[in-house]
């Protein structure tokens, strides 16, 4: 069965079809979780993602690929886990009050009042997001598809309606632009 048939069968309650969807996408969902969470939360996050997807499969309209839809669910599940962990571990506020005159100077130095172990890698991801925002929309989208959505070159070519060789060239040029901006 192709993916469209699997989705239709899973909507009808066919557990084997949903199990096959799980097998096809579980590694990808765990890779998303690995990029956001600690390794010990991956299995639970993956289970929660697919449970939510299964209960909401009737809402999948098919305008995008299943992988795109499950990616959004996985990211939301990861952010929910981070938010819950932060709320549980940070019972008190660590915000620092400062007068407006010193705010600009402080922003240049960026001082953190405490460390949140749940969010240690977030600044690196935020810097990546900031860097991606400096790219042209086409360059940003092709890097997101290739590296954040883990789409194969052939799939990117289909989505964008261009030859695979053009995808490879555009990824190369976008990476070269990123390297120039980080020097």
Secondary structure, DSSP 8 states (H G I E B T S, - for coil): --HHHHHHHHHTT-HHHHHHHHHHHHHHHHHHHHHHS-GGGHHHHHHHHHHHHHHTGGG--SSS-HHHHHHHHHHHHHHHHHHHHHHHH--S-------HHHHHHHHHH---SS--GGGTTHHHHHHHHHHHHTS-HHHHHHHIIIIIS---HHHHHHHHTS-HHHHHHHHHHHHHHHHHHT-
